[in-house]
Amino acid sequence: MKLFQPDLIYFEPQALEYPLGQELYNRFKNSNIPVRMTTSHNRITNLPGKNDLEKYRIAKKTLVVGVRKTLKFEPSKPSAEYAIPLATGCMGHCHYCYLQTTLGNRPYIRVYVNLEEIFEAAAKYIQERSPEITRFEAACTSDPVGIEHLTGSLKKTIEFMGKQELGRLRFVTKFANVDSLLDATHNGHTWFRFSVNADYVIRQFEPATASFDERVEAAGKVARAGYPLGFIIAPLILYDGWKEGYTQLLKRLSQELPETNGLTFELISHRFTQTAKKIILQRYPKSKLEMEEEKRKKKWGRYGRVKYVYQETQMKELEEHMREQIARYFPNACVEYFT
């Protein structure tokens, strides 16, 4: 796929005091991409666009280069102890993504250039929990692989964590530009996960991400580079022909991957909230994503929020099929959970 290039770039003045910020500024100031200054990466108020939909699409092509001032890391349970803040926002247009609601009216892509300060904070967290291992998730609010060709931050983070006896890194991606990460000195301390799905789901609901074949090929490269590898298949969607589609996904993965120890799968069925549905239909009015409350079962989440999930019989059929096919094509793999 074509690598992401922003149509508009903002810099915080303080970002220019850091090597990565200065490097990005020097790279883009003489390009044909408009470069503007902003007082805060959290508040971009003058984005162009005639209406909310146009402003949203422009925001998704806007890069904001700033300094991460809050170095208190958010918890990232149950998958990791902490989220390590490398970036916020994603250039993908996945219709169902939870970032639709969590990022609200700030869907632009923010990258943080004070990497050494972020690493120092991570090292303190590791030291505090010694002798326990401390895990950091790098993809809670972004897809760091999608911007790696611009920043190089993820490789630096992988190599930092590779030196930490008690530190581990994990992230998930829908992008395939992994070549620059293949020679990183990871020492097995980074768990590289791909978000994959049936070809139909990727084509219909995941615009501006890597294709089915590109992700499968990239996963093979990562496995051969010796990274601990996993797959998140999410959201699992009950479309016409879903059994064949998900079987084909697993078959193709098995053909591409070398013999891999410790392979993991995480399985997440599609769910939505009424708030998410409203935002999705505003931003993707022609979406074919099924979100009919009367077809679903209500599930109460944290803070009293209601999610709409598949009915129990559908969930059972979905889980049984996925576990059977994973066991068929990857008999030594571990299914971490189904939800």
SERO-4910 file (N, C-alpha, C, O; in steps of 0.05 Angstrom, whole numbers):
BEGIN
 pado doro    nc1    nc2    nc3   cac1   cac2   cac3    cc1    cc2    cc3    oc1    oc2    oc3
  Met    A     17    -24      0      0      0      0     18     25      0     41     24      7
  Lys    A      6     47     -7     20     72     -7     24     81     22      5     81     37
  Leu    A     49     89     29     54     98     56     41    125     61     38    141     44
  Phe    A     32    128     86     19    153     95     37    177     91     60    177    100
  Gln    A     26    197     79     39    223     78     18    244     86     -3    245     74
  Pro    A     25    262    105      5    282    113      0    303     92     18    308     75
  Asp    A    -23    315     92    -30    337     75    -25    364     89    -24    385     76
  Leu    A    -22    363    116    -19    387    132     -3    379    157     -8    358    169
  Ile    A     15    396    166     32    390    189     33    414    208     36    437    200
  Tyr    A     30    408    234     32    428    255     56    420    273     61    397    278
  Phe    A     71    441    282     92    436    301     87    453    326     80    477    324
  Glu    A     91    442    350     94    457    374    122    469    374    141    455    366
  Pro    A    125    495    381    152    506    382    172    490    398    195    487    391
  Gln    A    163    479    421    181    464    438    191    438    425    212    428    432
  Ala    A    176    428    406    184    403    392    210    407    377    225    388    372
  Leu    A    216    432    369    241    438    354    265    437    371    288    438    361
  Glu    A    262    435    398    284    433    416    294    404    419    314    399    432
  Tyr    A    281    385    406    288    357    407    298    348    380    288    357    359
  Pro    A    318    330    379    329    321    353    308    311    333    309    319    310
  Leu    A    290    295    342    269    284    323    251    307    313    244    307    290
  Gly    A    244    325    331    227    348    322    241    365    301    229    373    282
  Gln    A    267    371    306    283    386    287    286    372    261    284    383    239
  Glu    A    291    346    262    293    329    238    268    330    221    269    333    197
  Leu    A    245    327    234    220    327    219    214    355    208    204    357    185
  Tyr    A    221    376    223    216    403    213    234    409    189    224    420    169
  Asn    A    259    401    190    277    405    167    268    390    143    271    399    120
  Arg    A    257    366    147    248    349    125    224    361    111    222    360     86
  Phe    A    205    373    127    180    381    115    179    411    108    161    419     93
  Lys    A    196    428    119    193    457    115    197    465     86    186    485     77
  Asn    A    213    449     71    217    456     43    202    438     24    207    437      0
  Ser    A    183    423     36    166    405     19    142    421      9    139    444     15
  Asn    A    125    407     -6    100    420    -15     77    417      4     54    422     -2
  Ile    A     83    406     28     63    403     49     62    428     67     83    435     77
  Pro    A     39    440     70     38    464     88     47    457    116     38    438    128
  Val    A     64    474    128     74    471    155     65    495    171     70    518    163
  Arg    A     51    490    194     42    511    211     52    507    239     60    485    246
  Met    A     50    528    256     58    525    284     32    525    301     12    537    293
  Thr    A     34    512    324     11    511    342     21    513    371     43    504    377
  Thr    A      5    524    388     14    527    416     12    500    431     26    496    451
  Ser    A     -6    482    422    -10    457    436    -18    435    416    -35    439    399
  His    A     -6    412    419    -13    389    402    -41    379    409    -53    364    394
  Asn    A    -51    387    432    -78    378    440   -101    395    430   -124    389    433
  Arg    A    -94    418    418   -115    436    410   -108    449    382    -95    469    381
  Ile    A   -118    436    362   -116    447    334   -143    457    327   -162    442    323
  Thr    A   -146    483    324   -172    495    321   -178    506    293   -201    512    287
  Asn    A   -158    508    276   -163    521    250   -160    502    227   -150    510    206
  Leu    A   -168    477    231   -168    458    209   -187    467    186   -209    476    192
  Pro    A   -178    465    161   -197    472    140   -219    452    137   -218    430    148
  Gly    A   -239    459    121   -262    441    116   -288    456    117   -292    472    135
  Lys    A   -306    450     99   -332    464     97   -352    453    117   -370    468    125
  Asn    A   -349    428    125   -368    416    144   -354    396    162   -330    392    158
  Asp    A   -368    384    181   -355    366    200   -342    342    186   -321    334    194
  Leu    A   -356    331    166   -345    308    152   -320    314    137   -301    299    138
  Glu    A   -319    337    124   -295    345    110   -272    351    129   -249    344    124
  Lys    A   -279    364    151   -258    370    171   -247    344    183   -223    342    188
  Tyr    A   -264    324    187   -255    298    197   -235    285    178   -214    276    187
  Arg    A   -242    285    153   -224    272    133   -198    287    131   -177    275    127
  Ile    A   -198    313    132   -174    329    132   -157    324    157   -133    322    156
  Ala    A   -171    322    180   -157    317    205   -142    290    204   -120    288    215
  Lys    A   -154    270    191   -141    244    189   -116    244    171   -101    225    171
  Lys    A   -112    266    157    -89    269    140    -70    291    151    -53    302    137
  Thr    A    -75    298    177    -59    320    189    -41    308    210    -49    292    227
  Leu    A    -15    316    209      5    307    228     12    330    247     17    352    238
  Val    A     11    324    273     18    344    293     43    334    309     42    313    320
  Val    A     64    350    308     89    342    321     91    357    347     93    382    347
  Gly    A     92    342    370     92    356    395    109    342    416    123    322    410
  Val    A    108    352    440    123    342    463    102    329    482     82    342    490
  Arg    A    108    305    491     90    292    510     98    303    538    119    295    549
  Lys    A     81    320    549     87    333    574     80    315    598     94    315    618
  Thr    A     58    300    595     50    282    617     65    256    615     60    240    597
  Leu    A     84    251    633     99    227    632     90    206    653    105    188    659
  Lys    A     66    211    663     53    190    679     38    172    660     19    180    648
  Phe    A     47    147    657     35    129    638      8    118    648      5    113    671
  Glu    A    -10    116    629    -36    105    635    -34     74    638    -18     62    625
  Pro    A    -50     63    656    -50     33    658    -62     22    633    -78     35    619
  Ser    A    -54     -3    626    -64    -16    602    -71    -45    607    -64    -63    592
  Lys    A    -86    -49    629    -94    -76    636   -116    -85    617   -131    -69    607
  Pro    A   -118   -112    612   -102   -133    624    -78   -140    607    -62   -157    615
  Ser    A    -75   -127    584    -54   -136    565    -26   -127    573     -7   -140    566
  Ala    A    -24   -105    588      2    -95    596     -1    -78    621    -24    -71    629
  Glu    A     21    -73    634     19    -56    658     14    -27    651     -1    -13    664
  Tyr    A     27    -17    629     26     11    622     24     15    592     34     -2    577
  Ala    A     12     37    584     14     46    556     37     65    553     40     84    568
  Ile    A     55     59    534     77     77    529     70     97    507     63     88    485
  Pro    A     71    123    512     59    143    494     78    152    472     93    171    475
  Leu    A     76    139    449     93    147    426     77    164    406     88    182    393
  Ala    A     51    160    405     34    175    386      5    172    394     -2    154    411
  Thr    A    -12    189    383    -41    188    387    -55    193    361    -48    212    347
  Gly    A    -74    176    354    -88    179    329    -78    160    308    -55    150    310
  Cys    A    -94    156    287    -88    136    267    -98    146    240   -119    158    238
  Met    A    -82    139    219    -90    148    192   -110    128    179   -121    134    157
  Gly    A   -115    105    192   -134     87    181   -163     97    184   -168    115    200
  His    A   -181     86    168   -209     94    169   -227     70    176   -247     66    163
  Cys    A   -219     55    196   -235     31    203   -262     41    215   -263     56    235
  His    A   -283     32    203   -310     42    211   -317     37    240   -330     53    253
  Tyr    A   -308     14    250   -316      5    277   -298     14    299   -303      8    322
  Cys    A   -276     28    293   -254     32    312   -263     47    337   -278     67    335
  Tyr    A   -254     38    361   -261     52    386   -249     80    388   -258     96    404
  Leu    A   -228     86    372   -217    113    372   -237    133    361   -234    157    365
  Gln    A   -257    124    346   -278    142    337   -290    157    360   -296    181    358
  Thr    A   -294    143    382   -306    156    406   -286    167    425   -289    189    436
  Thr    A   -264    153    430   -245    161    450   -229    186    442   -222    203    459
  Leu    A   -224    190    416   -210    214    407   -229    237    401   -220    260    398
  Gly    A   -255    231    399   -274    252    396   -269    271    373   -267    262    350
  Asn    A   -266    297    380   -262    317    359   -232    322    354   -225    343    343
  Arg    A   -215    304    361   -186    307    357   -175    282    342   -157    269    353
  Pro    A   -184    277    318   -175    253    304   -149    255    289   -140    237    276
  Tyr    A   -137    279    291   -111    283    277    -89    266    291    -93    257    314
  Ile    A    -67    262    277    -46    244    286    -24    260    300    -12    277    288
  Arg    A    -20    254    326      0    267    342     24    249    346     20    226    355
  Val    A     48    258    342     72    243    348     88    259    368     89    284    367
  Tyr    A    101    245    386    116    257    408    146    254    404    155    231    398
  Val    A    161    275    406    189    275    398    208    273    422    232    269    418
  Asn    A    198    275    446    216    274    470    220    245    478    213    237    501
  Leu    A    231    229    460    233    200    465    251    193    489    244    176    504
  Glu    A    273    207    492    290    201    515    276    205    542    280    189    560
  Glu    A    260    225    544    245    229    568    224    208    572    219    199    595
  Ile    A    212    199    551    192    177    552    206    151    561    196    136    577
  Phe    A    230    146    550    245    122    557    254    123    587    253    103    601
  Glu    A    262    147    596    270    150    624    247    144    642    250    131    663
  Ala    A    223    153    635    199    147    651    193    117    651    186    106    672
  Ala    A    196    104    628    191     75    626    211     60    644    204     41    658
  Ala    A    236     69    643    257     56    660    250     58    690    255     39    705
  Lys    A    238     80    698    231     83    726    208     64    733    208     52    755
  Tyr    A    189     61    715    167     42    720    178     13    722    169     -2    739
  Ile    A    197      7    705    209    -20    706    223    -24    733    221    -45    746
  Gln    A    238     -4    741    253     -6    766    234     -9    790    240    -24    809
  Glu    A    212      6    790    193      5    812    181    -23    816    175    -31    838
  Arg    A    178    -38    793    165    -64    795    184    -87    796    176   -110    798
  Ser    A    210    -81    796    231   -102    798    226   -118    823    220   -107    844
  Pro    A    229   -145    822    240   -161    800    218   -172    780    224   -190    764
  Glu    A    194   -161    782    173   -169    763    179   -157    735    192   -136    733
  Ile    A    170   -171    714    172   -160    687    150   -139    683    127   -143    692
  Thr    A    156   -117    670    137    -96    665    132    -94    635    151    -92    619
  Arg    A    107    -96    627     99    -96    599     88    -68    591     73    -56    607
  Phe    A     95    -59    567     85    -33    557     72    -38    530     82    -51    512
  Glu    A     48    -26    528     32    -27    503     36     -1    487     31     20    498
  Ala    A     45     -4    462     50     20    446     28     27    426     31     46    411
  Ala    A      6     12    427    -15     17    407    -43     22    419    -63     15    407
  Cys    A    -43     32    443    -69     38    456    -85     59    441   -110     57    438
  Thr    A    -71     80    433    -85    103    420    -75    109    392    -81    131    382
  Ser    A    -60     90    380    -49     96    354    -41     69    341    -42     48    354
  Asp    A    -32     71    316    -18     48    303     10     57    297     14     70    276
  Pro    A     29     51    314     56     62    310     70     53    285     88     67    275
  Val    A     63     30    274     76     21    249     68     39    225     84     43    207
  Gly    A     43     50    226     33     66    204     49     92    200     48    104    179
  Ile    A     62    101    221     78    126    219    108    122    223    123    141    224
  Glu    A    116     97    224    144     91    230    163    101    208    185    109    214
  His    A    154    102    183    171    112    161    176    142    164    195    152    152
  Leu    A    159    155    180    163    184    184    181    189    209    198    207    208
  Thr    A    176    174    230    189    181    256    212    163    264    232    173    276
  Gly    A    211    137    257    231    118    267    229    113    297    247    100    308
  Ser    A    208    123    310    206    121    339    202     92    349    212     85    370
  Leu    A    187     77    333    182     50    342    207     33    343    211     17    362
  Lys    A    224     35    323    249     20    324    266     28    348    278     11    361
  Lys    A    268     54    353    283     63    377    271     51    403    286     43    421
  Thr    A    245     49    404    232     38    428    237      8    430    241     -2    452
  Ile    A    236     -6    408    241    -35    408    270    -40    418    274    -57    434
  Glu    A    289    -24    408    317    -28    416    322    -19    445    338    -31    459
  Phe    A    308      2    454    309      9    483    299    -14    500    312    -21    519
  Met    A    276    -25    493    265    -46    509    281    -72    507    282    -88    525
  Gly    A    295    -76    484    312    -99    481    335    -99    501    346   -120    507
  Lys    A    342    -76    512    364    -74    531    354    -76    560    370    -78    579
  Gln    A    328    -77    564    316    -78    590    311   -107    599    294   -120    587
  Glu    A    325   -116    618    322   -143    627    294   -149    636    284   -171    632
  Leu    A    281   -129    648    254   -133    659    233   -117    645    211   -114    655
  Gly    A    239   -108    621    220    -92    605    211   -107    580    227   -121    567
  Arg    A    186   -105    573    175   -118    549    157    -97    535    143    -81    547
  Leu    A    157    -99    508    141    -81    491    121    -98    475    128   -120    467
  Arg    A     98    -87    471     79   -100    453     63    -79    438     59    -57    448
  Phe    A     54    -86    415     37    -68    399     23    -85    378     30   -108    373
  Val    A      3    -73    366    -12    -86    344    -15    -67    321    -16    -43    325
  Thr    A    -15    -78    297    -16    -60    273    -34    -72    251    -38    -96    249
  Lys    A    -44    -54    235    -58    -61    210    -42    -53    186    -52    -53    163
  Phe    A    -17    -46    190      0    -37    168     23    -56    163     29    -74    179
  Ala    A     35    -54    139     54    -74    130     82    -64    125     99    -79    117
  Asn    A     87    -38    131    114    -27    126    132    -33    149    140    -16    165
  Val    A    140    -59    150    155    -69    173    185    -72    167    200    -79    185
  Asp    A    193    -67    142    221    -73    135    242    -60    152    262    -72    159
  Ser    A    237    -35    160    256    -20    177    259    -32    205    278    -25    219
  Leu    A    240    -49    213    240    -61    240    253    -88    241    257    -99    263
  Leu    A    258   -100    218    267   -128    217    295   -132    228    301   -154    238
  Asp    A    312   -112    226    339   -115    237    343   -103    264    365   -100    274
  Ala    A    321    -94    277    323    -82    304    333   -103    324    326   -127    322
  Thr    A    349    -94    343    359   -112    364    337   -114    385    337   -100    405
  His    A    318   -133    381    295   -135    399    300   -155    422    286   -153    442
  Asn    A    318   -173    418    325   -193    439    300   -208    449    300   -217    472
  Gly    A    280   -211    432    256   -225    440    239   -211    460    221   -223    472
  His    A    244   -185    464    229   -170    485    205   -155    473    190   -142    489
  Thr    A    201   -156    447    178   -143    435    159   -163    423    167   -180    406
  Trp    A    134   -162    431    113   -180    420     99   -165    398     85   -145    403
  Phe    A    104   -174    374     94   -161    349     68   -174    342     67   -198    335
  Arg    A     45   -159    342     19   -170    336      7   -156    312      9   -132    309
  Phe    A     -6   -172    295    -20   -161    272    -50   -163    277    -60   -184    285
  Ser    A    -64   -142    271    -93   -143    270   -101   -152    242    -96   -138    222
  Val    A   -113   -176    240   -120   -188    214   -150   -193    214   -163   -193    234
  Asn    A   -160   -198    190   -188   -204    187   -193   -217    160   -175   -219    143
  Ala    A   -217   -226    156   -225   -237    130   -222   -216    109   -225   -192    115
  Asp    A   -216   -224     85   -211   -205     63   -236   -186     60   -233   -162     55
  Tyr    A   -260   -197     62   -284   -181     59   -285   -159     80   -292   -136     73
  Val    A   -279   -165    105   -280   -145    126   -260   -123    121   -266    -99    124
  Ile    A   -235   -131    113   -215   -111    108   -223    -92     85   -220    -68     87
  Arg    A   -234   -103     64   -241    -87     41   -265    -69     47   -266    -46     37
  Gln    A   -284    -78     62   -309    -63     67   -306    -43     90   -318    -21     88
  Phe    A   -291    -50    111   -292    -34    135   -265    -23    145   -264    -10    166
  Glu    A   -243    -28    130   -217    -19    139   -203     -3    118   -180    -10    110
  Pro    A   -215     19    107   -201     35     87   -175     47     98   -172     52    122
  Ala    A   -157     52     79   -131     65     86   -114     49    104    -97     60    119
  Thr    A   -117     22    104    -99      4    118    -87    -15     98    -95    -15     74
  Ala    A    -68    -32    106    -56    -52     88    -77    -73     81    -95    -79     96
  Ser    A    -73    -84     57    -92   -104     47    -87   -131     62    -68   -134     76
  Phe    A   -105   -149     57   -104   -176     68    -76   -189     61    -62   -198     79
  Asp    A    -69   -188     35    -44   -201     27    -20   -187     38      0   -200     44
  Glu    A    -21   -160     39      2   -145     50      7   -152     79     30   -154     87
  Arg    A    -14   -154     95    -11   -161    123      0   -189    127     17   -194    143
  Val    A    -10   -208    111     -1   -235    113     29   -237    106     44   -250    120
  Glu    A     37   -223     85     65   -223     77     83   -210     98    104   -220    105
  Ala    A     73   -188    110     88   -174    131     92   -192    155    113   -192    168
  Ala    A     71   -207    162     72   -225    185     94   -246    181    108   -253    200
  Gly    A     96   -256    157    117   -275    151    145   -263    155    163   -277    165
  Lys    A    149   -239    146    174   -225    150    181   -222    180    204   -228    188
  Val    A    161   -214    195    166   -210    224    172   -236    238    190   -237    255
  Ala    A    158   -258    230    164   -284    242    193   -292    236    207   -303    253
  Arg    A    201   -288    211    228   -296    204    250   -278    217    273   -286    218
  Ala    A    242   -255    226    261   -237    241    263   -245    270    277   -232    285
  Gly    A    248   -265    278    251   -276    305    235   -262    327    239   -267    351
  Tyr    A    216   -245    319    199   -232    339    179   -252    350    169   -268    335
  Pro    A    173   -251    376    149   -264    386    124   -252    371    122   -228    369
  Leu    A    107   -270    361     87   -261    342     59   -269    351     55   -291    362
  Gly    A     40   -251    346     12   -258    352     -7   -245    333      1   -227    318
  Phe    A    -32   -254    333    -52   -242    316    -77   -236    332    -86   -252    348
  Ile    A    -87   -212    327   -114   -205    337   -133   -207    314   -129   -192    294
  Ile    A   -153   -224    315   -173   -225    295   -197   -210    306   -212   -220    322
  Ala    A   -200   -185    296   -220   -168    307   -227   -145    288   -209   -135    274
  Pro    A   -252   -137    287   -274   -151    300   -283   -175    283   -285   -173    258
  Leu    A   -290   -197    296   -302   -219    282   -330   -211    274   -347   -204    291
  Ile    A   -337   -212    248   -362   -202    238   -377   -225    224   -366   -239    208
  Leu    A   -403   -228    231   -420   -248    219   -432   -237    194   -455   -227    193
  Tyr    A   -417   -239    172   -427   -231    146   -434   -256    130   -427   -278    138
  Asp    A   -447   -253    107   -454   -276     90   -429   -288     79   -415   -277     62
  Gly    A   -422   -313     88   -398   -326     79   -375   -324     99   -352   -329     92
  Trp    A   -382   -317    124   -361   -312    144   -344   -336    150   -319   -334    154
  Lys    A   -356   -360    151   -340   -384    158   -319   -389    137   -296   -394    144
  Glu    A   -326   -387    112   -306   -391     91   -285   -369     92   -261   -375     88
  Gly    A   -293   -344     97   -274   -322     97   -253   -325    119   -230   -320    114
  Tyr    A   -262   -332    143   -243   -335    165   -226   -360    163   -203   -360    171
  Thr    A   -237   -381    151   -221   -405    146   -199   -398    126   -176   -407    129
  Gln    A   -206   -383    105   -186   -376     84   -164   -358     97   -141   -361     89
  Leu    A   -172   -341    115   -152   -324    129   -131   -342    143   -107   -338    139
  Leu    A   -140   -361    158   -122   -378    174   -106   -396    156    -82   -401    161
  Lys    A   -118   -405    134   -103   -422    115    -80   -406    103    -58   -416    101
  Arg    A    -86   -381     94    -65   -365     82    -43   -358    101    -19   -359     94
  Leu    A    -50   -352    126    -29   -347    146    -11   -372    150     13   -369    152
  Ser    A    -23   -395    151     -8   -420    155     11   -425    132     33   -436    136
  Gln    A      3   -416    108     21   -420     84     44   -401     84     65   -407     73
  Glu    A     40   -377     96     60   -356     95     81   -358    117    104   -351    114
  Leu    A     71   -367    141     89   -366    164    108   -390    166    100   -412    159
  Pro    A    133   -385    174    150   -407    180    141   -421    206    123   -412    219
  Glu    A    155   -443    213    149   -456    238    154   -436    261    177   -426    264
  Thr    A    134   -430    276    136   -409    296    127   -419    323    105   -429    326
  Asn    A    144   -416    342    137   -424    370    124   -401    384    130   -377    380
  Gly    A    105   -407    401     93   -387    418     73   -369    404     67   -347    415
  Leu    A     62   -377    381     43   -361    367     17   -358    383      7   -378    394
  Thr    A      6   -334    383    -18   -329    398    -40   -317    381    -35   -304    361
  Phe    A    -65   -322    389    -88   -310    376   -106   -298    397   -111   -309    419
  Glu    A   -116   -274    391   -136   -260    408   -160   -256    391   -158   -244    369
  Leu    A   -184   -264    400   -208   -264    384   -229   -245    397   -237   -249    420
  Ile    A   -237   -225    382   -256   -205    392   -279   -202    372   -275   -194    350
  Ser    A   -303   -209    382   -327   -206    365   -335   -176    363   -328   -160    380
  His    A   -350   -170    342   -359   -142    337   -379   -134    358   -398   -150    365
  Arg    A   -376   -110    369   -396    -98    387   -396    -68    382   -377    -57    370
  Phe    A   -417    -55    390   -418    -26    386   -436    -14    408   -451    -28    422
  Thr    A   -432     12    412   -449     27    430   -466     46    413   -460     50    390
  Gln    A   -487     57    425   -504     76    410   -488    101    403   -492    113    382
  Thr    A   -470    110    421   -453    133    415   -435    128    391   -433    144    374
  Ala    A   -422    104    391   -405     97    369   -421     95    343   -411    105    322
  Lys    A   -444     83    344   -461     81    320   -467    108    308   -465    112    283
  Lys    A   -474    127    325   -481    154    315   -457    167    301   -459    178    280
  Ile    A   -433    164    314   -409    176    302   -401    162    276   -395    176    257
  Ile    A   -403    136    276   -395    121    252   -413    128    228   -403    133    206
  Leu    A   -439    131    233   -458    137    211   -454    166    202   -460    172    179
  Gln    A   -445    184    219   -439    211    211   -414    212    193   -413    226    173
  Arg    A   -394    196    201   -368    197    187   -367    179    163   -352    184    144
  Tyr    A   -382    157    164   -382    138    142   -411    131    135   -421    109    140
  Pro    A   -425    151    124   -454    147    119   -462    124    101   -485    115    102
  Lys    A   -444    115     85   -450     93     66   -440     66     77   -440     46     63
  Ser    A   -431     65    102   -420     41    114   -441     18    113   -464     22    118
  Lys    A   -431     -6    107   -448    -30    107   -446    -45    134   -456    -67    136
  Leu    A   -433    -32    154   -430    -45    180   -457    -49    193   -472    -30    197
  Glu    A   -463    -74    200   -489    -80    213   -488    -71    241   -472    -80    257
  Met    A   -507    -53    248   -509    -42    276   -539    -39    283   -548    -17    289
  Glu    A   -553    -61    282   -582    -61    288   -586    -71    317   -582    -95    322
  Glu    A   -593    -53    335   -596    -60    363   -614    -84    368   -609   -101    385
  Glu    A   -636    -85    353   -656   -106    357   -646   -134    351   -657   -154    359
  Lys    A   -624   -136    335   -612   -162    329   -592   -171    350   -582   -193    349
  Arg    A   -585   -153    368   -563   -158    386   -572   -163    415   -596   -159    421
  Lys    A   -553   -171    431   -558   -174    459   -544   -151    474   -522   -143    466
  Lys    A   -557   -140    494   -545   -119    509   -525   -130    529   -529   -151    541
  Lys    A   -502   -117    531   -482   -124    550   -473    -99    565   -465    -79    553
  Trp    A   -475   -100    591   -468    -77    607   -438    -76    612   -426    -96    622
  Gly    A   -425    -54    604   -397    -51    608   -391    -34    632   -408    -29    649
  Arg    A   -365    -26    634   -357     -8    656   -372     18    654   -380     27    632
  Tyr    A   -375     31    677   -387     58    679   -416     58    669   -426     79    661
  Gly    A   -430     35    669   -458     34    662   -463     36    632   -486     39    624
  Arg    A   -442     33    615   -446     35    586   -458      9    576   -451    -13    585
  Val    A   -475     12    556   -488    -12    544   -474    -17    517   -473      1    500
  Lys    A   -464    -41    513   -454    -50    487   -474    -70    475   -488    -84    489
  Tyr    A   -474    -70    449   -492    -89    434   -474   -110    422   -458   -104    404
  Val    A   -477   -134    431   -460   -157    422   -478   -177    408   -503   -175    408
  Tyr    A   -466   -197    395   -481   -218    382   -496   -235    402   -489   -236    426
  Gln    A   -518   -248    393   -533   -265    410   -517   -289    419   -497   -296    406
  Glu    A   -524   -302    441   -508   -323    453   -504   -346    433   -481   -357    432
  Thr    A   -524   -354    418   -521   -376    399   -501   -368    377   -485   -385    368
  Gln    A   -502   -343    368   -483   -334    348   -455   -333    359   -436   -341    345
  Met    A   -452   -324    384   -425   -323    396   -413   -351    399   -390   -355    394
  Lys    A   -430   -370    406   -421   -397    410   -411   -409    383   -390   -421    382
  Glu    A   -427   -404    362   -420   -414    335   -394   -401    326   -377   -414    314
  Leu    A   -392   -376    330   -368   -361    322   -343   -371    336   -323   -376    324
  Glu    A   -345   -374    363   -322   -383    378   -314   -411    370   -291   -417    367
  Glu    A   -333   -429    368   -327   -457    361   -313   -459    334   -294   -473    331
  His    A   -323   -443    314   -311   -444    287   -282   -434    288   -265   -446    277
  Met    A   -278   -412    302   -251   -400    302   -232   -418    317   -209   -422    308
  Arg    A   -240   -429    339   -222   -447    354   -216   -472    338   -193   -482    338
  Glu    A   -236   -483    324   -231   -507    308   -211   -502    285   -193   -518    280
  Gln    A   -214   -479    272   -197   -474    249   -169   -466    258   -150   -472    244
  Ile    A   -167   -452    280   -140   -446    291   -126   -472    298   -102   -476    292
  Ala    A   -140   -491    311   -128   -516    318   -120   -532    294   -101   -547    294
  Arg    A   -136   -529    272   -130   -543    247   -105   -533    234    -88   -549    225
  Tyr    A   -102   -507    232    -79   -496    218    -55   -489    235    -33   -487    226
  Phe    A    -60   -485    261    -39   -478    280    -42   -494    305    -49   -483    326
  Pro    A    -37   -520    304    -42   -537    327    -26   -530    352    -34   -538    374
  Asn    A     -4   -516    349     12   -509    373      8   -481    383     20   -472    402
  Ala    A    -11   -467    370    -16   -439    378    -34   -438    402    -48   -457    409
  Cys    A    -33   -415    416    -49   -410    439    -71   -390    433    -64   -368    424
  Val    A    -96   -396    438   -118   -377    437   -119   -364    464   -128   -376    483
  Glu    A   -111   -339    466   -110   -325    492   -138   -320    503   -142   -323    528
  Tyr    A   -156   -313    486   -183   -308    496   -202   -305    472   -193   -299    450
  Phe    A   -228   -308    477   -249   -301    458   -269   -283    473   -277   -290    496
  Thr    A   -276   -262    462   -296   -244    475   -315   -232    455   -332   -217    463
***
